[in-house]
Amino acid sequence: MNRTRLKPRTLVGAVAVIALAALSLQGCAVVNGSGDDPNTLRVMMGADTTYPKERKQWQQDTAAEFKRTTGADIQWETYSSAQEELTAIQTSVISGQGPDVYAIGTTFTPTAYATGAFVEMGSKEWKAIGGKDQFDPASFGISGPSDSKQIGIPFASRPFVMAVNKDLLEKAGITDMPTTWDELTEDAKATTSGDVHGMAIAYADGFDPWKFVWGMAQNAGNTIVDGSEAEIDSDAVENAYRTYFDWVTKDGVVDKAAIGWNNAQALAQFTEGKAAFFPMTTTTAINSFKDTKVDGKYEFALLPTVPPGASERPADGIEAASILSGDNWVVADYGTKQQLSFDFVKQLSAPKAQLEYYDLFGNLPTNASAAADLAADNPQLKPIIDAGRLSKPTAFTGAWSDIQLALVDVVVQSIPSLKSGEVTDDQLRKRLQDAQKDAQSTLDRQKNGGL
C-alpha cells in the first residue's frame, strides 16, 4: 500500500487533553458487533437529523450487504457538528486508534490530510475500490493538494443553491432570478408581508453561516486564505457579514425567530410556504419538499455571484456559485483493516448504491455513470448541476477547519446582538480582528511545521 506515515501531531494547540477525553465519542450507534473485534469495521459519519429513520435503515441495509459479501460487521459512529467532527479526527491522530473509515465534509479533508493519519490513494488503492475513473473528475477538487496526493474518495456531492417559492415570486411580480446579492435582498423585501418572509435563514446552525460569508467574499475577490495569510479582517468579509446580519435586523426579510434556528427549522419555514427564498440548500431538501405546501410550487436557482454593493462582479471577483461541497471517504492508516475499508468504500461507490443514496437523502452521486443517469431523468436538477460546475474549493490547508470554525464563531458571538436588534460596526470589526488573529495563528503553526 502507498501510505503516509502517522505523525504524533495535534491539529490545534492545547487540544490533546480535550481530544483524549473524547475517546468515548458522542452519538455512537452500533450495528452488529464491536469495534474491538478485528472482523468489525468502524465507520464514522455525520448524524442525520433530517432523515434519521431513513439513515438507520440505510445503515442496517448497508451492514447486511457488507456482512453478506465480506463476512464482517459494521459499527457506526456519528458526529453532529463541525467541532465534533474535528475532535474525532484529533482524537484518532493523538491516540493512534479510532474509526477505520470516516465520511468527512470536503472542507475537512485538508485537515485530515495534514495529520498524515489517512491512506494516500495510489494505483493499488484506487483499484481496490473499483477504479478512480468511475468518479466524476470534478468531485476530486478537494481530495488532496494535487492529483497525485489524494486521500479523499468522493462519496456524495452537495452543491448549494436556492430553493424558490414560485407562487410568492409571481405574487410580487418577480420574473427573473436575482444574480446579485443586492438583488436578492430587494426581492426578499418585495416578498415579505405579514408572517411571510423573503428568506428562510438559520443563524444558529453550526454549518450554514460561514458559507454565506465565504461566497460573498469570493465574489468580491477575497479567498479568506491567500497562501499562508488569512484575509478575514477585510472590507469584503465585513461587507459579507453586514449583509448577512442586516437581513434580520435592518432589512426585516428574515423572521426574528430565525436567530435561534438551525437549518431544519429554516427548511420547515420554507415548506410551510412562509418564505420566498431558501438560500444555501441542496438536493438533500428535495425529499423534505414532498407532500408539503410547496410541493410542485418550487424550483431551484443559482445563488448570486455578484458581491454586496456591486451590480457586476469586479475584475478579481470569483464566480463561486457554491463551495465544492459534499462528503469524502478517508481510510485510516493507523489500523489493520485497510482491505475491509476498501471493500466498504467499493460497495458504496457502485452506481446502484449511489443512486439509492440519492433517492434516500438527495445527495448527488459522485459516480459518473450514476450522475449521468440522474441528470438525464431529472431536468429540474440543472441549476444544481450548474452550481456543481461553478463550485470552488475552500483553501487546501490543514488550518481550514479552525478557520471555518472561527468564521462561524463570529456569528455565534453576535447572536445576543442580533436578538437585541443590531450588531454594531465596532462589535463586528472586533470579532473579525479576533477571528483574523486566530486564523493567522493556526496558519503560522502549520507553516512552522505543526498544527
Long-range contacts (C-beta under 8 A, 24 or more apart in sequence): 1-119, 1-122, 1-124, 1-125, 1-338, 2-119, 2-120, 2-121, 2-122, 2-123, 2-124, 2-125, 3-119, 3-120, 3-333, 4-116, 4-117, 4-118, 4-119, 4-120, 4-151, 4-333, 5-116, 5-333, 6-93, 6-96, 6-115, 6-116, 6-117, 6-333, 6-334, 7-115, 7-116, 7-117, 8-93, 8-94, 9-93, 9-114, 9-115, 9-116, 9-450, 9-451, 10-90, 10-93, 10-94, 10-450, 10-451, 11-86, 11-89, 11-90, 11-93, 11-111, 11-114, 11-115, 11-398, 11-401, 11-402, 11-451, 12-86, 12-90, 12-402, 12-442, 12-451, 13-445, 15-90, 16-94, 18-87, 18-90, 19-87, 19-90, 19-91, 19-93, 19-94, 19-95, 20-91, 20-94, 20-95, 22-87, 22-88, 22-90, 22-91, 23-91, 23-95, 25-77, 25-79, 25-84, 25-88, 25-91, 26-79, 26-80, 26-84, 27-77, 27-78, 27-79, 27-80, 27-84, 28-75, 28-76, 28-77, 28-78, 29-56, 29-59, 29-76, 29-77, 29-78, 30-75, 30-76, 31-59, 31-60, 31-63, 31-73, 31-74, 31-75, 31-76, 32-63, 32-67, 32-73, 32-74, 32-75, 33-73, 33-74, 33-75, 34-75, 35-75, 35-99, 37-73, 38-336, 38-337, 39-71, 39-72, 39-73, 40-72, 40-73, 40-74, 40-75, 41-66, 41-72, 41-73, 41-74, 41-75, 41-100, 41-101, 41-337, 41-340, 41-341, 41-344, 42-74, 42-75, 42-77, 42-98, 42-99, 42-100, 42-101, 43-74, 43-75, 43-76, 43-77, 43-99, 43-100, 43-101, 43-102, 43-103, 43-344, 44-76, 44-77, 44-78, 44-79, 44-88, 44-98, 44-99, 44-101, 44-102, 44-103, 45-76, 45-78, 45-79, 45-102, 45-103, 45-327, 46-78, 46-79, 46-80, 46-85, 46-103, 46-105, 46-327, 47-78, 47-79, 47-80, 48-361, 49-80, 49-264, 50-264, 50-267, 50-284, 50-288, 51-287, 51-360, 51-361, 54-360, 54-361, 55-361, 58-357, 58-360, 58-361, 62-347, 62-348, 65-347, 66-343, 66-344, 66-347, 69-343, 69-347, 70-340, 70-343, 72-340, 72-343, 74-344, 81-206, 81-207, 82-108, 82-206, 82-207, 82-401, 82-404, 82-405, 82-408, 83-206, 83-405, 85-401, 86-111, 86-401, 86-402, 86-405, 89-115, 89-117, 92-117, 92-332, 92-334, 93-117, 96-334, 97-334, 97-335, 98-332, 98-334, 99-332, 100-331, 100-332, 100-335, 100-337, 100-340, 100-341, 101-329, 101-330, 101-331, 101-332, 101-341, 101-344, 101-345, 102-329, 102-330, 102-332, 103-155, 103-327, 103-328, 103-329, 104-152, 104-327, 104-328, 104-330, 105-325, 105-326, 105-327, 105-328, 106-141, 106-142, 106-152, 106-323, 106-324, 106-325, 106-326, 106-327, 106-328, 106-393, 106-394, 107-142, 107-323, 107-325, 107-394, 107-400, 107-401, 107-404, 108-400, 108-401, 109-142, 109-143, 109-144, 109-151, 109-152, 109-328, 109-330, 110-142, 110-145, 110-394, 110-395, 110-396, 110-397, 110-398, 110-400, 110-401, 111-398, 111-399, 111-400, 111-401, 112-151, 112-152, 112-330, 113-144, 113-145, 113-149, 113-151, 113-152, 113-396, 113-398, 114-397, 114-398, 114-446, 114-451, 115-398, 115-451, 116-333, 117-332, 117-333, 117-334, 118-151, 118-330, 118-331, 118-332, 118-333, 119-151, 119-330, 119-331, 119-332, 119-333, 119-338, 119-341, 120-144, 120-149, 120-150, 120-151, 121-150, 121-151, 121-153, 125-331, 125-342, 128-339, 128-342, 128-343, 128-346, 129-153, 129-342, 129-345, 129-346, 129-349, 130-346, 130-349, 130-350, 134-349, 134-367, 134-368, 134-369, 135-349, 135-366, 135-367, 135-368, 136-365, 136-366, 136-367, 136-368, 136-371, 137-368, 138-388, 138-389, 138-391, 139-326, 139-366, 141-324, 141-391, 141-393, 142-324, 142-328, 142-393, 142-394, 142-396, 143-328, 144-396, 145-396, 151-328, 151-330, 151-331, 152-328, 152-329, 152-330, 153-328, 153-329, 153-330, 153-331, 153-345, 153-349, 154-326, 154-328, 154-366, 155-326, 155-327, 155-328, 155-329, 155-345, 155-348, 155-349, 155-366, 156-326, 156-327, 156-357, 156-361, 156-363, 156-364, 156-365, 156-366, 157-325, 157-326, 157-363, 157-364, 157-365, 157-366, 157-371, 157-388, 158-282, 158-283, 158-284, 158-325, 158-326, 158-327, 158-363, 158-364, 159-282, 159-321, 159-322, 159-325, 159-364, 159-384, 159-385, 159-387, 159-388, 159-391, 160-211, 160-279, 160-280, 160-281, 160-282, 160-303, 160-321, 160-322, 160-323, 160-325, 160-387, 161-281, 161-282, 161-300, 161-301, 161-302, 161-303, 161-321, 161-322, 161-383, 161-384, 161-387, 162-277, 162-278, 162-279, 162-280, 162-281, 162-300, 162-301, 162-302, 162-303, 163-270, 163-277, 163-278, 163-281, 163-285, 163-289, 163-294, 163-298, 163-299, 163-300, 164-276, 164-277, 164-278, 164-298, 164-299, 164-300, 164-301, 165-270, 165-273, 165-275, 165-276, 165-277, 165-294, 165-297, 165-298, 166-297, 166-298, 166-299, 167-273, 167-297, 168-196, 168-273, 168-275, 168-276, 169-276, 172-276, 177-301, 177-302, 178-304, 179-302, 179-304, 179-305, 179-306, 180-304, 180-306, 180-307, 180-310, 180-311, 180-312, 181-216, 181-219, 181-243, 181-304, 181-306, 181-307, 181-308, 182-306, 182-308, 182-309, 182-310, 182-311, 183-304, 184-277, 184-279, 184-304, 185-243, 185-246, 185-247, 185-251, 185-253, 187-276, 187-277, 188-247, 188-251, 188-253, 188-254, 188-276, 188-277, 189-251, 189-252, 189-253, 191-276, 191-277, 192-252, 192-253, 192-276, 195-274, 196-273, 196-274, 196-275, 196-276, 197-253, 197-254, 197-255, 197-269, 197-274, 197-275, 197-276, 198-253, 198-254, 198-275, 198-276, 198-277, 199-247, 199-253, 199-254, 199-275, 199-276, 199-277, 199-278, 199-279, 200-254, 200-255, 200-258, 200-266, 200-267, 200-269, 200-270, 200-274, 200-275, 200-277, 200-278, 201-244, 201-247, 201-248, 201-254, 201-258, 201-261, 201-266, 201-279, 202-258, 202-261, 202-262, 202-263, 202-264, 202-265, 202-266, 203-248, 203-258, 203-259, 203-260, 203-261, 203-411, 203-415, 203-418, 204-259, 204-260, 204-261, 204-262, 204-415, 205-261, 205-262, 205-263, 205-266, 206-262, 206-408, 207-263, 207-408, 208-263, 208-280, 209-244, 209-407, 209-408, 209-411, 210-404, 210-407, 210-408, 210-411, 211-280, 211-323, 212-240, 212-244, 212-279, 212-280, 213-237, 213-240, 213-241, 213-244, 213-407, 213-410, 214-320, 214-323, 214-394, 214-407, 215-240, 215-303, 215-320, 215-321, 215-322, 215-323, 216-240, 216-243, 216-244, 216-307, 216-308, 217-307, 218-317, 218-318, 218-320, 218-392, 219-304, 219-305, 219-306, 219-307, 219-313, 219-317, 219-318, 219-319, 219-320, 220-307, 220-308, 220-310, 220-314, 220-317, 221-314, 221-315, 221-316, 221-317, 221-318, 223-318, 223-395, 224-394, 224-395, 224-403, 224-407, 225-395, 225-397, 225-399, 225-400, 225-403, 225-439, 225-443, 228-443, 228-444, 228-446, 228-447, 229-440, 229-443, 230-403, 230-436, 230-439, 230-440, 230-443, 232-403, 232-406, 232-407, 232-432, 232-435, 232-436, 232-439, 233-429, 233-432, 233-433, 233-435, 233-436, 236-307, 237-432, 238-428, 238-429, 238-432, 239-307, 239-308, 239-309, 240-307, 240-308, 241-410, 241-411, 241-423, 241-428, 241-432, 242-308, 242-428, 243-308, 244-411, 245-414, 245-418, 245-423, 245-428, 248-418, 249-418, 249-421, 249-422, 249-423, 256-419, 259-415, 259-418, 259-419, 260-415, 270-294, 270-298, 273-297, 279-303, 282-325, 282-362, 282-363, 282-384, 283-358, 283-362, 283-363, 283-364, 283-381, 283-384, 284-361, 284-362, 284-363, 285-362, 286-362, 287-360, 287-361, 287-362, 299-380, 299-383, 300-380, 300-381, 300-383, 300-384, 301-383, 302-383, 302-386, 302-387, 302-390, 303-387, 305-390, 318-392, 319-390, 320-390, 320-391, 320-392, 321-386, 321-387, 321-390, 321-391, 322-387, 322-388, 322-390, 322-391, 322-392, 323-391, 323-392, 323-393, 323-394, 324-391, 324-392, 324-393, 324-394, 325-391, 326-363, 326-364, 326-366, 327-363, 364-388, 397-443, 397-446, 398-446, 398-451, 399-439, 399-442, 399-443, 399-445, 399-446, 399-451, 402-438, 402-439, 402-442, 403-439, 403-442, 403-443, 406-435, 406-438, 406-439, 407-435, 409-435, 410-435
